[in-house]
Amino acid sequence: ALRDIEALEQLLIAFCRDICRYVADHKESKNFALLDQLVVYVNDNYSNPTINLEKIAEEFSLSSSDLTRFFKNQTGVPLMRYVDQLRMDHAKNIEMTLGEIIQRVGYVDSTNFIRKFKRVKGVTPIQYRNIANGPASSISKWEIG
């Protein structure tokens, strides 16, 4: 009888391990799917000046705190910092006036854009453009207009 109980115990332990493995595998695949959907959504909407954490969370039926925690756990980067980085990456490649670029990448005011650009890239937009274009570059390309 003791052998039967020990054998049953081993079967239950193996069964529980299988269930845990199954749940973990499916949770991970859901996480990848959600992360992919989030990245696509943000890439499609980063230039919308009204995009914010609350709107993104609502779009995915999550709380802002759950979304923030999930995105940072999956990528190592806070979601809104990712949005800012995406905006800056697009801003640095656009040949327009600073005002046009600010509007194109989803900012409303130049002060906020310049502050975030400097935080992400280490230099102001004008300094970045001058470095990228060399000493003969024209600052007028970056005049707010």
C-alpha positions, 0 to 999 in steps of 0.5 A: 500500500505504501508503494502505491501511495508513493507511486501515486505521489510521483505521478501527481508531481509529474502531472503538476510539473507538466501543467506548470510547464504548459502554463509557462509556455503559453504565457510566454507565447502570449507575452510575445504576441502582446509585445509584438502588437504593442510595438506595431501599435506604437510604430503606427501611432508614435507621430500622433501628439495625443498618444499617451500611456493611458490611451495605449493601455486602454487600446490593449484593455490593460491598466497603465501600471500593468502596461508599464510593468509588462513593457519594461519587463519585456524590453528593459525600457519604459514604454513612453521612453520607447515612444520618445526614442522612436520619435527621436530616431525619426526626427534625426533623419528628416530634412525639414525645419525644426517646427515641421519635424516636431509636428511630424513626430508627434510633439506639440511644442519645441521646448519639450521636443528639444529637451527630450531630444537632448536627453536621448541623443546627448545634444540639441537638435541644432548641434546634432544637425551640425555634427551630422552635416559637418561644419558647413551645414546651415542652421537655418534648416533647424529654425523653428518654422 
